[in-house]
Amino acid sequence: MRAYAARGMSEHEVRVAPIPAWVDHERLLGPTDAGQPWHVVTLDDGACEARTRLSSEAAADLQARLRGLGLDGRALVCSIDPPLKRPVVRRARTEDARRRRATTPGFERSGVKLDDEGRWSLTPEQLALRIARTAAHAPIVDAGCGLGGNAIAFARAGSSVIAIEADAARLALARHNANTYQVADRIHFIHGDAVALAREHATRDAILFIDPPWGRDWAHDRCGLAQLPLLAALLTIASEYAALWAKVPPSFATAELPDATPEAWFGEAEGDRRRIKFVLLRRRTIRA
């Protein structure tokens, strides 16, 4: 008799696919509630399918977390057999909504200023710093710095930064925030068109960083360059830099940026430690 039956619990066969090979499926899916491992098989297209058996509660929790998620240009499908009962699904969605309120914060220092967009779009400070440290002090051109989250992190990690922003009000907030973090002397803030100014300030040793605006209603099932026009425009000048780093939604179809290495970045707090906050694409544009 299975452990679930012994405890009077329903058991379900769970399959999740397609999971890109570059995503940590164990971080995404979490542990099984009976200690059984996820069985992972590689599909014909190189993506993966993960399978296991879960209790109703665990299956519903997983389904709630993955609902509506797209990865690498395709909707992620969580198949559960037999189907879950509606009450357990409703409980799981309610709990998931509660967890989502506990997310990894953007700026962590008091005194910063945010606007409505920045409250949900800012790169979490812990993640921004981890990314910045991998730049190894290389100069950065942040083409579309917003409230300055990434630019400030790069400066704190030792890089000199040119931060470009078309919105004068947001640029003023970014300057204020840089002063709050005491790195304003390492960041040259410029108001104007990101593409024109990124071309003007290009150097062969610098990294072109772009966190293009997604909007609140970004396509969760599939996103491409057509939905990120700033990134598409900056690709025309990327060859003038040592590398291009782009922060894109999890649903971005990475095939649209050939030769880029995708990395899935998860949150750190209870509400998002199993959620992919964004995908970082890194592409060297100058070959040795």
Secondary structure, 3 states (H helix, E strand, C coil): CCHHHHCCCCEEEEEEEEECCCCCHHHHHCCCCCCCCCEEEECCCCCEEEEEEEEHHHHHHHHHHHCCCEECCEECEEEEECCCCHHHHHHHHHHHHHHCCCCCCCCCCCCCCCCHHHHHHCCCHHHHHHHHHCCCCCCEEEECCCCCHHHHHHHHCCCCEEEEECCHHHHHHHHHHHHHCCCHHHEEEEECCHHHHHHHCCCCCCEEEECCCCCCCCCCCCECHHHCHHHHHHCCCHHHCCEEEEEECCCECHHHCCCCEEEEEECCCCCCCCCEEEEEEEEECCCC
